[in-house]
Amino acid sequence: EEYEGRDEVGKLECGHNFHMCCIKQWLLQKNACPVCKAAASHF
């Protein structure tokens, strides 16, 4: 999904970007990037 001008975007250490609300929920379940599976300690 494309990002809109007001969207909060979170960037993981691996370089992948996600909507902040989406990646927060994902990281509560799994501590890895949903795209490349790299460890995601913070964003």
PyMOL Python script that loads the backbone (N, CA, C, O; Angstrom):
from pymol import cmd

cmd.read_pdbstr("""\
ATOM      1  N   GLU A   1       0.846  -1.176   0.000  1.00  0.00           N
ATOM      2  CA  GLU A   1       0.000   0.000   0.000  1.00  0.00           C
ATOM      3  C   GLU A   1       0.890   1.237   0.000  1.00  0.00           C
ATOM      4  O   GLU A   1       1.918   1.276   0.676  1.00  0.00           O
ATOM      5  N   GLU A   2       0.485   2.238  -0.760  1.00  0.00           N
ATOM      6  CA  GLU A   2       1.260   3.480  -0.838  1.00  0.00           C
ATOM      7  C   GLU A   2       1.073   4.312   0.427  1.00  0.00           C
ATOM      8  O   GLU A   2       0.046   4.209   1.097  1.00  0.00           O
ATOM      9  N   TYR A   3       2.059   5.127   0.748  1.00  0.00           N
ATOM     10  CA  TYR A   3       1.983   5.998   1.911  1.00  0.00           C
ATOM     11  C   TYR A   3       1.402   7.337   1.497  1.00  0.00           C
ATOM     12  O   TYR A   3       1.760   7.878   0.450  1.00  0.00           O
ATOM     13  N   GLU A   4       0.513   7.868   2.311  1.00  0.00           N
ATOM     14  CA  GLU A   4      -0.061   9.192   2.097  1.00  0.00           C
ATOM     15  C   GLU A   4       0.812  10.215   2.813  1.00  0.00           C
ATOM     16  O   GLU A   4       1.666   9.841   3.617  1.00  0.00           O
ATOM     17  N   GLY A   5       0.613  11.478   2.538  1.00  0.00           N
ATOM     18  CA  GLY A   5       1.418  12.538   3.128  1.00  0.00           C
ATOM     19  C   GLY A   5       1.415  12.569   4.641  1.00  0.00           C
ATOM     20  O   GLY A   5       2.435  12.884   5.254  1.00  0.00           O
ATOM     21  N   ARG A   6       0.285  12.247   5.259  1.00  0.00           N
ATOM     22  CA  ARG A   6       0.174  12.318   6.718  1.00  0.00           C
ATOM     23  C   ARG A   6       0.475  10.999   7.416  1.00  0.00           C
ATOM     24  O   ARG A   6       0.512  10.954   8.646  1.00  0.00           O
ATOM     25  N   ASP A   7       0.686   9.950   6.678  1.00  0.00           N
ATOM     26  CA  ASP A   7       0.926   8.638   7.282  1.00  0.00           C
ATOM     27  C   ASP A   7       2.212   8.639   8.100  1.00  0.00           C
ATOM     28  O   ASP A   7       3.236   9.167   7.667  1.00  0.00           O
ATOM     29  N   GLU A   8       2.147   8.043   9.283  1.00  0.00           N
ATOM     30  CA  GLU A   8       3.356   7.829  10.074  1.00  0.00           C
ATOM     31  C   GLU A   8       4.032   6.582   9.533  1.00  0.00           C
ATOM     32  O   GLU A   8       3.412   5.522   9.441  1.00  0.00           O
ATOM     33  N   VAL A   9       5.294   6.707   9.179  1.00  0.00           N
ATOM     34  CA  VAL A   9       6.022   5.591   8.592  1.00  0.00           C
ATOM     35  C   VAL A   9       7.163   5.199   9.521  1.00  0.00           C
ATOM     36  O   VAL A   9       7.926   6.049   9.981  1.00  0.00           O
ATOM     37  N   GLY A  10       7.268   3.898   9.790  1.00  0.00           N
ATOM     38  CA  GLY A  10       8.360   3.374  10.596  1.00  0.00           C
ATOM     39  C   GLY A  10       9.346   2.641   9.706  1.00  0.00           C
ATOM     40  O   GLY A  10       8.952   1.838   8.861  1.00  0.00           O
ATOM     41  N   LYS A  11      10.629   2.918   9.896  1.00  0.00           N
ATOM     42  CA  LYS A  11      11.672   2.269   9.102  1.00  0.00           C
ATOM     43  C   LYS A  11      12.458   1.334  10.004  1.00  0.00           C
ATOM     44  O   LYS A  11      12.985   1.754  11.035  1.00  0.00           O
ATOM     45  N   LEU A  12      12.536   0.078   9.621  1.00  0.00           N
ATOM     46  CA  LEU A  12      13.306  -0.899  10.387  1.00  0.00           C
ATOM     47  C   LEU A  12      14.783  -0.788  10.033  1.00  0.00           C
ATOM     48  O   LEU A  12      15.143  -0.170   9.031  1.00  0.00           O
ATOM     49  N   GLU A  13      15.634  -1.387  10.856  1.00  0.00           N
ATOM     50  CA  GLU A  13      17.087  -1.343  10.634  1.00  0.00           C
ATOM     51  C   GLU A  13      17.484  -1.930   9.281  1.00  0.00           C
ATOM     52  O   GLU A  13      18.489  -1.526   8.697  1.00  0.00           O
ATOM     53  N   CYS A  14      16.699  -2.878   8.788  1.00  0.00           N
ATOM     54  CA  CYS A  14      17.004  -3.509   7.502  1.00  0.00           C
ATOM     55  C   CYS A  14      16.707  -2.576   6.329  1.00  0.00           C
ATOM     56  O   CYS A  14      17.115  -2.846   5.200  1.00  0.00           O
ATOM     57  N   GLY A  15      15.995  -1.472   6.600  1.00  0.00           N
ATOM     58  CA  GLY A  15      15.699  -0.499   5.561  1.00  0.00           C
ATOM     59  C   GLY A  15      14.276  -0.543   5.030  1.00  0.00           C
ATOM     60  O   GLY A  15      13.891   0.325   4.247  1.00  0.00           O
ATOM     61  N   HIS A  16      13.493  -1.522   5.431  1.00  0.00           N
ATOM     62  CA  HIS A  16      12.109  -1.605   4.973  1.00  0.00           C
ATOM     63  C   HIS A  16      11.226  -0.638   5.759  1.00  0.00           C
ATOM     64  O   HIS A  16      11.407  -0.453   6.963  1.00  0.00           O
ATOM     65  N   ASN A  17      10.271  -0.026   5.061  1.00  0.00           N
ATOM     66  CA  ASN A  17       9.341   0.930   5.654  1.00  0.00           C
ATOM     67  C   ASN A  17       7.947   0.331   5.753  1.00  0.00           C
ATOM     68  O   ASN A  17       7.525  -0.449   4.900  1.00  0.00           O
ATOM     69  N   PHE A  18       7.245   0.711   6.807  1.00  0.00           N
ATOM     70  CA  PHE A  18       5.887   0.221   7.036  1.00  0.00           C
ATOM     71  C   PHE A  18       5.062   1.315   7.688  1.00  0.00           C
ATOM     72  O   PHE A  18       5.607   2.216   8.325  1.00  0.00           O
ATOM     73  N   HIS A  19       3.745   1.236   7.529  1.00  0.00           N
ATOM     74  CA  HIS A  19       2.878   2.110   8.311  1.00  0.00           C
ATOM     75  C   HIS A  19       3.176   1.830   9.779  1.00  0.00           C
ATOM     76  O   HIS A  19       3.269   0.674  10.189  1.00  0.00           O
ATOM     77  N   MET A  20       3.326   2.884  10.561  1.00  0.00           N
ATOM     78  CA  MET A  20       3.693   2.736  11.969  1.00  0.00           C
ATOM     79  C   MET A  20       2.702   1.851  12.720  1.00  0.00           C
ATOM     80  O   MET A  20       3.117   0.981  13.485  1.00  0.00           O
ATOM     81  N   CYS A  21       1.406   2.056  12.515  1.00  0.00           N
ATOM     82  CA  CYS A  21       0.416   1.259  13.249  1.00  0.00           C
ATOM     83  C   CYS A  21       0.508  -0.218  12.865  1.00  0.00           C
ATOM     84  O   CYS A  21       0.288  -1.089  13.707  1.00  0.00           O
ATOM     85  N   CYS A  22       0.826  -0.503  11.624  1.00  0.00           N
ATOM     86  CA  CYS A  22       0.930  -1.897  11.168  1.00  0.00           C
ATOM     87  C   CYS A  22       2.165  -2.584  11.744  1.00  0.00           C
ATOM     88  O   CYS A  22       2.080  -3.699  12.260  1.00  0.00           O
ATOM     89  N   ILE A  23       3.307  -1.917  11.655  1.00  0.00           N
ATOM     90  CA  ILE A  23       4.544  -2.560  12.094  1.00  0.00           C
ATOM     91  C   ILE A  23       4.581  -2.709  13.615  1.00  0.00           C
ATOM     92  O   ILE A  23       5.174  -3.659  14.127  1.00  0.00           O
ATOM     93  N   LYS A  24       3.954  -1.778  14.343  1.00  0.00           N
ATOM     94  CA  LYS A  24       3.887  -1.932  15.803  1.00  0.00           C
ATOM     95  C   LYS A  24       3.144  -3.210  16.161  1.00  0.00           C
ATOM     96  O   LYS A  24       3.598  -3.976  17.011  1.00  0.00           O
ATOM     97  N   GLN A  25       2.013  -3.443  15.522  1.00  0.00           N
ATOM     98  CA  GLN A  25       1.236  -4.654  15.786  1.00  0.00           C
ATOM     99  C   GLN A  25       2.029  -5.905  15.407  1.00  0.00           C
ATOM    100  O   GLN A  25       2.027  -6.892  16.142  1.00  0.00           O
ATOM    101  N   TRP A  26       2.701  -5.859  14.265  1.00  0.00           N
ATOM    102  CA  TRP A  26       3.493  -7.000  13.803  1.00  0.00           C
ATOM    103  C   TRP A  26       4.595  -7.333  14.807  1.00  0.00           C
ATOM    104  O   TRP A  26       4.790  -8.495  15.165  1.00  0.00           O
ATOM    105  N   LEU A  27       5.316  -6.301  15.258  1.00  0.00           N
ATOM    106  CA  LEU A  27       6.458  -6.521  16.151  1.00  0.00           C
ATOM    107  C   LEU A  27       6.038  -6.996  17.540  1.00  0.00           C
ATOM    108  O   LEU A  27       6.856  -7.554  18.271  1.00  0.00           O
ATOM    109  N   LEU A  28       4.784  -6.783  17.910  1.00  0.00           N
ATOM    110  CA  LEU A  28       4.294  -7.357  19.163  1.00  0.00           C
ATOM    111  C   LEU A  28       4.219  -8.874  19.065  1.00  0.00           C
ATOM    112  O   LEU A  28       4.323  -9.572  20.073  1.00  0.00           O
ATOM    113  N   GLN A  29       4.038  -9.382  17.853  1.00  0.00           N
ATOM    114  CA  GLN A  29       3.924 -10.823  17.620  1.00  0.00           C
ATOM    115  C   GLN A  29       5.265 -11.464  17.249  1.00  0.00           C
ATOM    116  O   GLN A  29       5.614 -12.538  17.739  1.00  0.00           O
ATOM    117  N   LYS A  30       6.003 -10.784  16.377  1.00  0.00           N
ATOM    118  CA  LYS A  30       7.273 -11.325  15.878  1.00  0.00           C
ATOM    119  C   LYS A  30       8.311 -10.217  15.862  1.00  0.00           C
ATOM    120  O   LYS A  30       8.008  -9.085  15.483  1.00  0.00           O
ATOM    121  N   ASN A  31       9.508 -10.528  16.262  1.00  0.00           N
ATOM    122  CA  ASN A  31      10.572  -9.533  16.314  1.00  0.00           C
ATOM    123  C   ASN A  31      11.449  -9.614  15.069  1.00  0.00           C
ATOM    124  O   ASN A  31      12.672  -9.723  15.158  1.00  0.00           O
ATOM    125  N   ALA A  32      10.800  -9.560  13.908  1.00  0.00           N
ATOM    126  CA  ALA A  32      11.532  -9.646  12.646  1.00  0.00           C
ATOM    127  C   ALA A  32      10.776  -8.894  11.561  1.00  0.00           C
ATOM    128  O   ALA A  32       9.555  -8.755  11.619  1.00  0.00           O
ATOM    129  N   CYS A  33      11.507  -8.419  10.585  1.00  0.00           N
ATOM    130  CA  CYS A  33      10.904  -7.733   9.445  1.00  0.00           C
ATOM    131  C   CYS A  33       9.991  -8.700   8.692  1.00  0.00           C
ATOM    132  O   CYS A  33      10.400  -9.826   8.409  1.00  0.00           O
ATOM    133  N   PRO A  34       8.763  -8.289   8.362  1.00  0.00           N
ATOM    134  CA  PRO A  34       7.863  -9.177   7.629  1.00  0.00           C
ATOM    135  C   PRO A  34       8.308  -9.439   6.193  1.00  0.00           C
ATOM    136  O   PRO A  34       7.833 -10.388   5.570  1.00  0.00           O
ATOM    137  N   VAL A  35       9.200  -8.625   5.660  1.00  0.00           N
ATOM    138  CA  VAL A  35       9.660  -8.798   4.282  1.00  0.00           C
ATOM    139  C   VAL A  35      10.889  -9.698   4.211  1.00  0.00           C
ATOM    140  O   VAL A  35      10.885 -10.708   3.507  1.00  0.00           O
ATOM    141  N   CYS A  36      11.949  -9.326   4.946  1.00  0.00           N
ATOM    142  CA  CYS A  36      13.220 -10.045   4.805  1.00  0.00           C
ATOM    143  C   CYS A  36      13.568 -10.913   6.017  1.00  0.00           C
ATOM    144  O   CYS A  36      14.568 -11.630   5.999  1.00  0.00           O
ATOM    145  N   LYS A  37      12.756 -10.850   7.054  1.00  0.00           N
ATOM    146  CA  LYS A  37      12.934 -11.663   8.272  1.00  0.00           C
ATOM    147  C   LYS A  37      14.154 -11.272   9.105  1.00  0.00           C
ATOM    148  O   LYS A  37      14.536 -12.012  10.011  1.00  0.00           O
ATOM    149  N   ALA A  38      14.771 -10.127   8.816  1.00  0.00           N
ATOM    150  CA  ALA A  38      15.898  -9.650   9.625  1.00  0.00           C
ATOM    151  C   ALA A  38      15.395  -9.275  11.017  1.00  0.00           C
ATOM    152  O   ALA A  38      14.267  -8.804  11.166  1.00  0.00           O
ATOM    153  N   ALA A  39      16.220  -9.480  12.025  1.00  0.00           N
ATOM    154  CA  ALA A  39      15.854  -9.116  13.395  1.00  0.00           C
ATOM    155  C   ALA A  39      15.515  -7.631  13.455  1.00  0.00           C
ATOM    156  O   ALA A  39      16.189  -6.801  12.846  1.00  0.00           O
ATOM    157  N   ALA A  40      14.468  -7.314  14.194  1.00  0.00           N
ATOM    158  CA  ALA A  40      14.003  -5.928  14.293  1.00  0.00           C
ATOM    159  C   ALA A  40      13.959  -5.521  15.755  1.00  0.00           C
ATOM    160  O   ALA A  40      12.934  -5.684  16.415  1.00  0.00           O
ATOM    161  N   SER A  41      15.057  -4.994  16.262  1.00  0.00           N
ATOM    162  CA  SER A  41      15.107  -4.627  17.672  1.00  0.00           C
ATOM    163  C   SER A  41      14.370  -3.322  17.941  1.00  0.00           C
ATOM    164  O   SER A  41      13.757  -3.168  18.998  1.00  0.00           O
ATOM    165  N   HIS A  42      14.421  -2.382  17.003  1.00  0.00           N
ATOM    166  CA  HIS A  42      13.683  -1.125  17.139  1.00  0.00           C
ATOM    167  C   HIS A  42      13.577  -0.444  15.783  1.00  0.00           C
ATOM    168  O   HIS A  42      14.200  -0.866  14.809  1.00  0.00           O
ATOM    169  N   PHE A  43      12.775   0.618  15.736  1.00  0.00           N
ATOM    170  CA  PHE A  43      12.598   1.373  14.482  1.00  0.00           C
ATOM    171  C   PHE A  43      12.490   2.837  14.769  1.00  0.00           C
ATOM    172  O   PHE A  43      12.338   3.637  13.846  1.00  0.00           O
TER     173      PHE A  43
END
""", "prot")
cmd.dss("prot")
cmd.show_as("cartoon", "prot")
cmd.util.cbc("prot")
cmd.orient("prot")
